[in-house]
Amino acid sequence: MTGKTVPLDREQLESICGRYGTPFHLYDEKAIRENARRFYRAFDWVPGGFKNYFAVKALPNPHILEILKEEGMGADCSSMAELLLAKAVGLPGEDIMFTSNDTPAEEFRAAREMKAIINLDDISHIPFLEKEAGLPELLCLRYNPGNLKSGNAIIGEPEDAKYGFTRSQVLEGYRTLREKGLKRFGLHTMVASNELKADYFVETARILFELAAEVFHTLGIRLEFINLGGGIGIPYRPEQQAVDMEYVSRGIRRQYEEIIEKNGLDPVQIVFESGRMVTGPYGYLVTRVRHIKKTYKTFVGVDATMANLMRPGMYGAYHHISLPGKPADTEKVVCDVAGSLCENNDKFAVARQLPEVKPGDLMVIHDTGAHGHAMGFNYNGKLRSAEVLLKEDGSTKLIRRAETVKDLFATLEYPGL
């Protein structure tokens, strides 16, 4: 069971609210750094080295990327904006993995200019990349294992996914690239999102290691690195267990010894592109109760909306909710926690039992450090919130200010706005 705690008490949170207003996302720097170090320690055995390319889409803020860079992580990017963020924090070429799909030529050109590792999504992208940006000395191919591997509810089944090469296309792709003079290659897959079953990731490693051996025996190509993707889930519910990365590491090590070493492919670098697991548990959406409405059920209205955290409304996802300062023996009520959007799915919780609240109370929504602020939007003219960093020394730093109406109207060509 995973306990859900808030790194600050009510008085400290009220002090921060007085400076920045609500709602805002709060990120715990110390916890993020400690988690990154645990991740790296778990894989310190890898003969070819280990690296995590943080999935920028999870938390695209340069202050966070800079912290993770200091902890040895690179950046997994899938768009021009994400490439520019990685460049802004000074990540060098091969510390950036560019994994995109339906990719425009200008983004391939930008990735080439930055000397990022390009991870191709489709076999037709080989001639497209060659024509539009030229082929680099190192290329990675994204493998879709089809019915060899099950997906999950968020990302779907591999056979239905728009991502990746088939097995035969992987072999054809490497052969084509070798004929064009390339000598450095990587292999990648990504087939699940927010998965909590540890053995799932060991199985993924086995599938990729076996494909690496087939590539070697068929084409004589030794892969430089194998990217096991991301998708490592976090325990959003208190009763759930976090993925035991030491267990995952031991399982992957066994597969490495049995497949990579026995086929003479050692050393191979192992990399991940985890985002959610790195920062997700260490982010909090701090919001304030506005109204209590009682009709056919009780609604707790807060000043955050699904524009600040889309996952519950979009996926029906669970996010734990705490009420700082509420005694444990506070009377409980069953309620929906809702925002003010003109959409009935603008809810953070449905039929949730919570301590009774009153207007003005603070509410903390847990596990928003990934795919929280990043998935924000402006429907109904709602403004995206601030992001605040809780630094290791206990001080706070505004790392993204809240939007204003002026920001919202900045692209409109209309007098008076």
Secondary structure by P-SEA (a helix, b strand, c coil): cbbbbbcccaaaaaaaaaccccbbbbbbaaaaaaaaaaaaaaccccccbbbbcccccccccaaaaaaaaaabbbbbcccaaaaaaaaaaccccccbbbbbccccaaaaaaaaaaccccccccccaaaaaaaccccccbbbbbbcccccccccccccccccccccccaaaaaaaaaaaaaaccccccccccccccccccaaaaaaaaaaaaaaaaaaaaccccccbbbccccccccccccccccaaaaaaaaaaaaaaacccccccccbbbbbbcccccccccccbbbbbcccccccbbbbbcccccccccccccccbbbbbbbcccccccbbbbbbbbccccccccccccccccccccccbbbbbccccccccccccccccbbbbbbbbbccccccccccccccccccccccccccc
